[in-house]
Amino acid sequence: MYPYILMTFVVIMYAGNILVGKAINELPPFTITFFRLLVAFLVLLPIGYRSVRENKSVFLKNKKVVLLLSISGIAFFNTFIYGSLQFTSSTNVAILESAIPAVTVILSIFLLKEKLFRIQWAGVLISLIGALWVILDGQILNIAQIDWNVGDFIMIGAILSWAYYSVIVKIHMFRFPPYAAVLVITGTALVLLLPAVLIEWVAVGFPNLNQSAYWAGLLYLGIFPSFIALILYNRAVELLSASKAAIFLNLLPVFTMAGAALWLDESIRGMHIVGTCIVISGVLLTTRGGKQLTKEKVSDLKAVSEGKTK
């Protein structure tokens, strides 16, 4: 039961990321992302600094990869999520986020030349239908009458950012020590976000950070989903497997909906439940319907990557 308990806590922390992001959404999105990453960076610094120093040449040699990881998975992904929460519900964000595995598979087809079985194609299609169902508020047949929510469309940016990040991780992350990699890409993202944060403050004014609730939320975001959840997830993957651990992430909409109803007083409608079931069904077909990468395939990907970077 131990690894399953770990994964349960991981999903709770990821759901908390969405719920806390919604609760403090009076702060602008770049500001939330920047201070979240600043907290995470300070927490990781004493843990990963030595490893970064020992592997400095590796990071410098692969600086383009580090930049791509920082932009897609750290800077853009988080900013899109918090930007989306400015306009849409935490429930919608969680349901749409659960479609990421299917979108990742699609990108893998184009970028990694992976092949899908028919059942996986069906899973991708079902997941996208579920996401579309949520975006269209369950009114797929009445598109002309829909009151479009810009937050749902912003969330599409988060989905694409993390899917691209996942593909880059699959090809390149083996080069870097784990904690050092997280520290470096988080630090790089902070540098990249600084101009955007300054522009945001000029445009909307410097946010009022004198509220304890804001700092409590930012500390949670920087410590729990950014750091502790990562440790627990990595340990659970060691004890279970990547595929079994990933299945637990499909519970994200369930935990988020429960928290949104209890904490944020969001209304949970039949549309949300239907959309969740559709997306999760499609993801299960996509991630379990085909063969996992063999060791030879992984080695081939690494070899191709090394050839491109030399």
DRENVOVO-913896 format. One record per atom (N, C-alpha, C): x, y, z. Coordinates in steps of 0.05 Angstrom, whole numbers, padded with zeros to 5 digits, always signed. Each point is the difference from the previous one (the first is absolute). Layout:
! DRENVOVO-913896
XYZ
...
***
This chain:
! DRENVOVO-913896
+00016-00024+00000
-00016+00024+00000
+00017+00025+00000
+00025-00002+00008
+00017+00024+00003
+00002+00017-00025
+00007-00012-00024
+00001+00017-00024
-00026+00013-00007
-00022-00014+00005
-00026+00011-00007
-00007+00024+00019
+00008-00002+00025
-00003+00022+00018
+00016+00024-00009
+00025-00005-00009
+00017+00021-00011
-00014+00015-00023
-00011-00016-00019
-00012+00012-00024
-00026+00015+00008
-00014-00009+00020
-00023+00014+00009
+00007+00028+00010
+00022+00002+00015
+00009+00026+00010
+00010+00017-00024
+00013-00012-00020
+00009+00015-00023
-00024+00013-00014
-00021-00015-00005
-00023+00010-00013
-00014+00022+00016
-00001-00003+00026
-00011+00020+00018
+00016+00026-00003
+00026-00002+00000
+00017+00024-00003
-00003+00014-00027
-00003-00016-00021
-00004+00012-00027
-00028+00012-00001
-00019-00012+00012
-00027+00012+00001
+00002+00026+00016
+00016+00000+00022
+00004+00024+00015
+00012+00023-00015
+00017-00007-00020
+00012+00020-00017
-00021+00016-00015
-00020-00014-00010
-00022+00013-00015
-00018+00015+00019
-00007-00012+00023
-00018+00013+00019
+00012+00025+00012
+00026-00002+00008
+00013+00023+00012
+00004+00022-00021
+00007-00008-00025
+00002+00019-00022
-00025+00015-00004
-00023-00014+00002
-00026+00013-00003
-00006+00019+00024
+00008-00009+00024
-00006+00015+00024
+00015+00026+00001
+00024+00001-00012
+00016+00025+00001
+00001+00013-00027
-00020-00004-00017
+00001+00010-00027
-00005+00030-00002
-00002+00014+00023
+00001+00029-00001
+00027+00009-00008
+00020-00016+00006
+00028+00006-00010
+00001-00007-00029
+00015+00016-00016
+00003-00006-00029
+00016-00025-00004
-00004-00013-00023
+00012-00027-00005
+00031-00001+00000
+00013+00020-00013
+00029-00001+00000
+00011+00004+00028
-00014+00015+00017
+00009+00005+00027
-00002-00026+00016
-00022-00015-00003
-00003-00025+00015
+00022-00020-00009
+00004-00002-00026
+00020-00019-00010
+00028+00008+00010
+00006+00025-00001
+00027+00009+00008
+00006-00006+00029
-00019+00007+00018
+00005-00004+00028
-00001-00030+00008
-00017-00015-00014
-00001-00029+00004
+00028-00011-00006
+00011+00007-00023
+00026-00011-00008
+00022+00010+00018
-00002+00025+00010
+00020+00010+00018
+00001-00016+00026
-00023-00007+00010
-00002-00017+00024
+00013-00027-00005
-00008-00012-00023
+00010-00027-00007
+00030+00001-00004
+00010+00021-00012
+00029+00003-00005
+00015+00001+00027
-00010+00016+00018
+00014+00003+00026
-00001-00027+00016
-00022-00015-00003
-00002-00026+00014
+00020-00020-00012
+00002+00001-00027
+00017-00020-00014
+00030+00007+00001
+00006+00026+00005
+00028+00009-00002
+00019-00016+00017
-00006-00004+00026
+00020-00015+00016
+00001-00029-00007
-00020-00011-00013
-00001-00028-00007
+00014-00005-00026
-00003+00018-00020
+00010-00005-00027
+00025+00015-00008
+00008+00020+00017
+00022+00017-00008
+00026-00015-00005
+00007-00018+00017
+00025-00015-00003
+00000-00016-00026
-00023-00013-00006
-00002-00015-00024
+00002+00017-00025
-00012+00024+00001
+00002+00019-00022
+00029+00008-00005
+00014+00006+00022
+00028+00008-00003
+00017-00022-00012
-00005-00025+00008
+00015-00023-00010
-00006-00006-00029
-00024+00007-00009
-00009-00006-00027
-00003+00025-00017
+00014+00021+00007
-00003+00026-00013
+00005-00003-00030
+00020-00015-00008
+00007-00003-00029
-00023-00013-00015
-00014-00019+00013
-00022-00014-00013
-00023+00020-00007
-00006+00017+00019
-00022+00019-00004
+00008+00021-00021
+00025+00009+00000
+00009+00019-00020
+00000-00012-00028
+00008-00025-00001
+00001-00013-00026
-00028-00004-00012
-00020-00002+00018
-00028-00005-00008
-00018+00024+00007
+00011+00024-00003
-00015+00024+00008
-00025+00004-00016
+00000-00008-00025
-00025+00003-00016
-00022-00018+00011
+00007-00024+00008
-00019-00018+00012
-00011+00011+00026
+00018+00010+00017
-00008+00013+00025
-00019+00022-00005
+00005+00016-00020
-00017+00023-00007
-00028-00010-00008
-00001-00020-00016
-00026-00011-00009
-00016-00011+00023
+00014-00015+00018
-00013-00011+00023
-00011+00022+00019
+00016+00021+00003
-00008+00022+00018
-00024+00015-00011
+00000+00005-00026
-00021+00015-00013
-00026-00015+00000
+00001-00025-00009
-00025-00016-00005
-00011-00011+00026
+00016-00014+00016
-00011-00014+00023
-00002+00017+00025
+00016+00021+00003
+00000+00016+00024
-00013+00027-00003
+00010+00016-00019
-00010+00027-00003
-00028+00001-00013
-00002-00011-00024
-00026+00001-00015
-00022-00016+00013
+00006-00024+00008
-00020-00018+00011
-00014+00012+00024
+00016+00009+00020
-00012+00011+00024
-00014+00026-00005
+00012+00017-00017
-00013+00026-00006
-00027-00004-00014
-00001-00019-00019
-00025-00006-00014
-00021-00010+00020
+00008-00017+00019
-00020-00010+00019
-00011+00023+00017
+00018+00016+00011
-00010+00022+00018
-00015+00021-00016
+00008+00004-00025
-00015+00018-00017
-00028-00011-00006
-00001-00026-00005
-00026-00012-00005
-00019+00002+00024
+00012-00003+00024
-00016+00001+00024
-00011+00028+00006
+00010+00020-00014
-00011+00027+00002
-00029+00001-00011
-00006-00018-00018
-00025+00002-00015
-00018-00025+00003
+00011-00024+00004
-00016-00024+00000
+00002-00013+00027
-00015-00021+00004
-00001-00014+00026
+00023-00019+00004
+00007-00006+00025
+00021-00019+00005
-00008-00028-00010
-00025-00006+00000
-00010-00026-00010
+00006-00002-00030
-00006+00021-00016
+00006-00001-00028
+00030-00004-00005
+00016+00015+00015
+00029-00002-00003
+00010-00029+00005
-00010-00012+00021
+00008-00027+00007
-00008-00021-00021
-00024+00003-00011
-00009-00019-00020
+00016+00003-00026
+00005+00025-00008
+00016+00005-00024
+00029-00009+00004
+00011+00004+00024
+00027-00009+00006
+00003-00030-00003
-00021-00015+00007
+00002-00029-00001
+00001-00010-00029
-00004+00017-00020
+00002-00008-00028
+00029+00002-00010
+00019+00009+00017
+00027+00003-00008
+00013-00025-00011
-00004-00024+00013
+00013-00024-00011
-00007-00006-00029
-00026+00005-00007
-00008-00006-00028
+00013+00020-00019
+00002+00025+00007
+00013+00020-00017
+00030-00006-00002
+00012-00010+00022
+00028-00007-00001
+00005-00022-00020
-00018-00019-00001
+00002-00022-00020
+00000+00011-00028
-00018+00019-00005
-00002+00012-00027
+00026+00014-00008
+00011+00015+00019
+00026+00014-00006
+00022-00020-00004
-00001-00023+00014
+00021-00020-00003
-00001-00012-00028
-00023-00001-00011
-00003-00011-00028
+00016+00018-00019
-00003+00026+00003
+00013+00019-00019
+00029+00005+00007
+00007+00001+00025
+00028+00007+00008
+00018-00024+00003
-00012-00023+00009
+00016-00024+00005
-00005-00022-00019
-00019+00005-00019
-00007-00020-00020
-00010-00026+00012
-00014+00003+00023
-00011-00024+00013
-00025-00009-00015
-00007-00025+00002
-00023-00011-00013
-00021-00007+00020
-00026+00003-00007
-00021-00006+00018
-00016-00024-00010
-00010-00016+00018
-00019-00021-00007
-00028+00013-00003
-00018-00014-00013
-00027+00011-00005
-00014+00007+00026
+00004-00016+00020
-00014+00005+00026
+00011+00025+00013
+00026+00006-00005
+00011+00025+00011
-00011+00024-00015
-00003-00002-00027
-00012+00021-00015
-00029+00006+00011
-00014-00022+00006
-00027+00003+00011
+00001+00015+00027
+00020-00007+00016
+00003+00013+00026
+00006+00030-00003
+00018+00007-00019
+00006+00028-00005
-00025+00015-00008
-00015-00012-00018
-00024+00013-00010
-00021+00004+00022
-00003-00020+00017
-00019+00002+00022
+00009+00021+00020
+00026+00001+00006
+00009+00021+00019
-00005+00028-00011
+00006+00004-00026
-00004+00026-00011
-00030+00008-00001
-00017-00020-00004
-00029+00005+00000
-00008+00008+00028
+00011-00013+00021
-00006+00007+00027
+00009+00028+00007
+00024+00008-00010
+00010+00027+00005
-00018+00020-00015
-00007-00006-00024
-00018+00017-00016
-00027+00003+00014
-00009-00021+00011
-00026+00000+00015
+00001+00021+00023
+00022+00000+00014
+00003+00019+00022
+00002+00029-00010
+00017+00004-00021
+00003+00027-00011
-00026+00011-00010
-00016-00017-00012
-00026+00008-00012
-00023-00002+00020
+00007-00005+00026
-00019+00000+00022
-00022-00021-00005
+00008-00022-00013
-00019-00022-00005
-00020+00006-00022
+00004+00021-00015
-00019+00008-00021
+00013-00003-00028
+00011-00023-00005
+00013-00004-00026
-00018+00005-00023
-00026-00007+00003
-00019+00003-00022
-00012+00028-00002
+00007+00017+00020
-00011+00027+00000
+00022+00021+00002
+00020-00002-00018
+00023+00017+00001
-00007+00029-00002
-00020+00007-00016
-00007+00028-00004
-00011+00013+00025
-00009-00016+00019
-00013+00012+00024
+00019+00000+00024
+00025-00007-00004
+00019-00003+00022
+00011+00027+00008
+00002+00004+00026
+00014+00023+00011
+00029-00008+00005
+00017+00006-00020
+00027-00010+00000
+00016+00010+00025
+00015-00018+00012
+00017+00006+00023
+00029+00001-00009
+00012+00024+00002
+00027+00003-00010
+00020-00016+00017
-00007-00005+00026
+00017-00016+00017
+00005-00028-00010
-00021-00012-00011
+00003-00027-00011
+00019+00000-00024
+00000+00021-00016
+00018+00001-00023
+00029+00006+00010
+00003+00016+00021
+00027+00004+00011
+00011-00027+00010
-00017-00017+00011
+00009-00025+00011
+00010-00018-00023
-00008+00004-00024
+00010-00016-00023
+00030+00006-00002
+00009+00025+00005
+00028+00006+00000
+00016-00016+00021
-00012-00004+00024
+00013-00016+00020
+00002-00029-00008
-00020-00010-00013
+00000-00028-00009
+00023-00004-00020
+00001+00018-00020
+00020-00003-00021
+00029+00004+00012
+00002+00018+00019
+00027+00005+00012
+00010-00024+00015
-00017-00013+00016
+00009-00023+00015
+00004-00024-00018
-00017-00003-00020
+00004-00022-00019
+00027+00002-00014
+00007+00024-00009
+00026+00005-00012
+00023-00005+00019
-00004+00009+00025
+00020-00004+00021
+00004-00030+00004
-00021-00015+00001
+00002-00029+00004
+00016-00014-00021
-00004+00009-00025
+00015-00012-00023
+00030+00007+00003
+00006+00025+00007
+00028+00007+00004
+00013-00015+00023
-00015-00004+00021
+00009-00016+00023
+00007-00028-00008
-00018-00012-00016
+00005-00028-00009
+00026-00002-00016
+00007+00020-00015
+00024-00002-00017
+00025+00008+00015
-00002+00020+00017
+00025+00013+00010
+00005-00003+00031
-00020-00005+00016
+00003+00003+00029
+00021-00020+00011
+00005-00022-00014
+00019-00019+00010
+00028+00012+00004
+00005+00022-00013
+00027+00013+00001
+00005+00012+00027
-00021+00008+00015
+00004+00017+00023
-00007-00014+00026
+00015+00006+00022
-00007-00010+00026
-00027+00012+00008
-00018-00016+00012
-00028+00009+00004
-00003+00027+00015
+00010+00002+00024
-00004+00024+00016
+00014+00024-00012
+00024-00005-00011
+00014+00021-00014
-00015+00011-00023
-00013-00018-00015
-00015+00008-00024
-00024+00017+00008
-00014-00008+00021
-00023+00016+00009
+00009+00028+00010
+00022+00000+00014
+00011+00026+00010
+00008+00018-00023
+00014-00011-00020
+00009+00017-00022
-00023+00010-00017
-00019-00017-00007
-00022+00009-00017
-00018+00019+00015
-00002-00004+00026
-00016+00019+00016
+00014+00027+00001
+00026+00000+00005
+00015+00025+00000
-00001+00015-00027
+00003-00016-00021
-00001+00012-00027
-00028+00012-00005
-00021-00014+00008
-00027+00011-00003
-00004+00026+00015
+00012+00002+00024
-00002+00025+00015
+00012+00023-00016
+00023-00004-00011
+00013+00021-00016
-00017+00007-00024
-00011-00020-00013
-00016+00006-00024
-00026+00014+00007
-00011-00006+00024
-00026+00012+00008
+00003+00029+00010
+00024+00007+00009
+00004+00026+00013
-00010+00023-00017
+00008+00002-00026
-00010+00022-00017
-00030+00000-00002
-00012-00024-00003
-00029-00002-00002
-00014+00010+00025
+00011-00007+00023
-00011+00009+00026
+00001+00030+00002
+00023+00012-00007
+00003+00029+00001
-00020+00014-00018
-00003-00011-00024
-00019+00012-00019
-00029-00003+00011
-00006-00022+00013
-00026-00005+00012
-00005+00021+00022
+00020+00005+00016
-00003+00020+00022
-00003+00028-00011
+00013+00006-00022
-00004+00027-00012
-00028+00002-00012
-00010-00022-00011
-00026+00001-00013
-00024+00000+00019
+00002-00016+00021
-00023-00003+00019
+00006+00011+00028
+00024+00009+00004
+00008+00010+00026
+00013-00022+00018
+00016+00009+00018
+00013-00019+00018
-00021-00012+00018
-00001-00027+00001
-00021-00013+00016
+00004+00005+00030
-00022-00001+00014
+00000+00003+00029
+00007-00027+00013
+00025-00003+00009
+00009-00026+00011
+00000+00000+00030
-00014+00019+00012
+00000+00002+00029
-00021-00018+00014
-00013-00017-00016
-00019-00018+00012
+00013-00027+00006
-00004-00010+00024
+00012-00025+00008
-00011-00024-00017
-00025+00002-00009
-00011-00021-00016
+00016-00004-00027
+00009+00022-00012
+00015-00001-00024
+00027-00015+00005
+00014+00008+00021
+00025-00012+00005
-00003-00030+00008
-00021-00006+00015
-00005-00028+00006
-00005-00016-00025
-00015+00011-00019
-00005-00013-00025
+00025-00004-00016
+00017+00021-00002
+00024-00001-00016
+00020-00020+00013
+00001-00001+00026
+00018-00020+00013
-00010-00028-00005
-00026-00004+00000
-00011-00027-00007
+00008-00007-00028
-00004+00018-00019
+00006-00006-00028
+00029-00006-00004
+00018+00015+00014
+00028-00004-00004
+00011-00025+00014
-00012-00009+00021
+00010-00022+00016
-00013-00027-00007
-00026+00000-00001
-00014-00026-00003
-00002-00010-00028
-00014+00013-00019
+00000-00011-00027
+00027+00002-00015
+00016+00020+00007
+00025+00003-00014
+00023-00017+00010
-00002-00009+00026
+00023-00014+00012
-00008-00027+00012
-00018+00001+00021
-00007-00025+00014
-00014-00019-00018
-00019+00009-00017
-00014-00017-00018
+00019-00014-00019
+00020+00015-00009
+00020-00012-00018
+00015-00023+00013
+00008+00004+00025
+00014-00022+00014
-00017-00024+00004
-00025+00004+00008
-00018-00022+00005
-00007-00015-00027
-00003+00016-00021
-00007-00012-00026
+00024-00017-00010
+00024+00010+00002
+00023-00016-00008
+00003-00026+00015
-00006+00002+00027
+00002-00024+00016
-00022-00020-00007
-00024+00010-00006
-00022-00018-00008
+00006-00013-00026
+00012+00014-00019
+00007-00012-00026
+00020-00022+00004
+00019+00003+00018
+00019-00021+00006
-00013-00025+00010
-00021+00003+00017
-00013-00023+00013
-00021-00012-00018
-00013+00016-00016
-00021-00010-00018
+00010-00004-00028
-00003+00021-00015
+00010+00003-00028
-00011+00026-00009
+00012+00011-00021
-00009+00026-00011
-00029-00001-00009
-00008-00023-00013
-00027-00002-00010
-00021-00002+00022
+00006-00015+00021
-00019-00003+00022
-00002+00026+00016
+00022+00013+00004
+00000+00026+00014
-00016+00021-00016
+00004-00001-00026
-00014+00020-00017
-00030-00003+00001
-00010-00025+00004
-00028-00005+00001
-00013+00016+00024
+00015+00002+00022
-00010+00014+00023
-00005+00029-00006
+00016+00012-00019
-00004+00028-00006
-00027+00005-00013
-00013-00021-00010
-00027+00003-00011
-00020+00008+00022
+00008-00003+00025
-00018+00007+00022
+00000+00030+00005
+00018+00015-00014
+00002+00029+00005
-00026+00014-00002
-00017-00004-00020
-00026+00014-00001
-00018-00007+00024
+00002-00025+00009
-00018-00009+00022
+00007+00016+00025
+00026+00000+00007
+00009+00014+00024
-00005+00030-00002
+00005+00011-00024
-00004+00029-00004
-00029+00007+00002
-00018-00016-00012
-00029+00006+00002
-00009-00001+00029
+00010-00019+00015
-00008-00002+00028
+00010+00024+00016
+00025+00008-00005
+00010+00024+00014
-00013+00025-00009
-00007+00002-00025
-00013+00024-00010
-00028+00003+00012
-00014-00022+00003
-00027+00001+00011
+00001+00007+00030
+00019-00012+00014
+00002+00004+00029
+00013+00027+00008
+00020+00008-00015
+00016+00023+00008
-00006+00025-00015
-00005-00002-00026
-00004+00023-00017
-00029+00005-00007
-00018-00018+00010
-00029+00003-00006
-00006-00001-00029
+00016-00014-00016
-00006-00003-00028
-00022-00021-00004
-00017+00004-00019
-00021-00019-00005
+00010-00021-00020
-00005-00025+00007
+00008-00023-00017
-00025-00009-00015
+00001+00001-00026
-00023-00007-00016
+00005-00027-00014
-00022-00010-00011
+00002-00025-00015
+00019+00001-00023
+00002+00024-00012
+00019+00004-00022
+00029-00006+00009
+00007+00009+00024
+00027-00005+00010
+00005-00030+00004
-00020-00014+00011
+00004-00028+00005
+00002-00016-00026
-00017+00007-00019
+00001-00013-00026
+00027+00005-00014
+00009+00025+00001
+00025+00007-00013
+00024-00015+00013
-00001-00002+00027
+00021-00014+00014
+00001-00029-00008
-00023-00013-00001
-00001-00029-00008
+00010-00004-00028
-00007+00018-00018
+00008-00003-00028
+00031+00003-00003
+00011+00021+00013
+00028+00005-00002
+00016-00023+00012
-00008-00009+00024
+00015-00021+00014
-00001-00026-00016
-00024-00006-00011
-00002-00024-00017
+00019+00000-00023
+00001+00024-00013
+00018+00002-00023
+00029-00002+00008
+00007+00012+00022
+00028-00001+00009
+00008-00029+00007
-00018-00015+00013
+00006-00028+00006
+00005-00016-00025
-00016+00004-00020
+00004-00014-00026
+00026+00008-00013
+00006+00026+00001
+00025+00010-00013
+00025-00011+00014
+00000+00001+00027
+00025-00007+00014
+00003-00029+00005
-00021-00016-00002
+00002-00028+00006
-00006-00018-00024
-00010+00012-00022
-00008-00016-00023
+00023-00009-00017
+00023+00011+00003
+00023-00008-00017
+00023-00010+00016
+00020-00008-00014
+00024-00010+00013
+00017+00023+00011
+00012-00005+00023
+00018+00020+00011
+00026+00000-00017
+00014+00023+00002
+00026+00001-00014
+00019-00022+00011
+00012-00014-00018
+00019-00020+00009
+00026+00014+00007
+00018-00014+00014
+00026+00011+00006
+00015+00008-00025
-00003-00016-00021
+00014+00006-00025
-00011+00026-00012
-00026+00004+00002
-00012+00025-00011
+00011+00024+00015
+00000-00002+00027
+00010+00022+00016
+00029+00006-00007
+00016-00022-00004
+00028+00004-00007
+00003+00014-00027
-00018-00008-00019
+00001+00013-00026
-00006+00030+00002
-00020+00007+00017
-00006+00029+00003
+00023+00015+00012
+00013-00012+00020
+00023+00013+00012
+00023+00003-00020
+00004-00021-00016
+00022+00001-00019
-00005+00022-00021
-00025+00002-00009
-00007+00021-00020
+00005+00027+00013
-00009+00003+00025
+00003+00026+00014
+00030+00007+00003
+00016-00019+00008
+00028+00005+00003
+00013+00008-00027
-00009-00013-00021
+00011+00007-00026
-00007+00028-00009
-00023+00010+00008
-00009+00026-00007
+00014+00022+00015
+00009-00007+00025
+00012+00021+00017
+00030+00001-00003
+00013-00019-00013
+00029-00001-00003
+00008+00020-00022
***
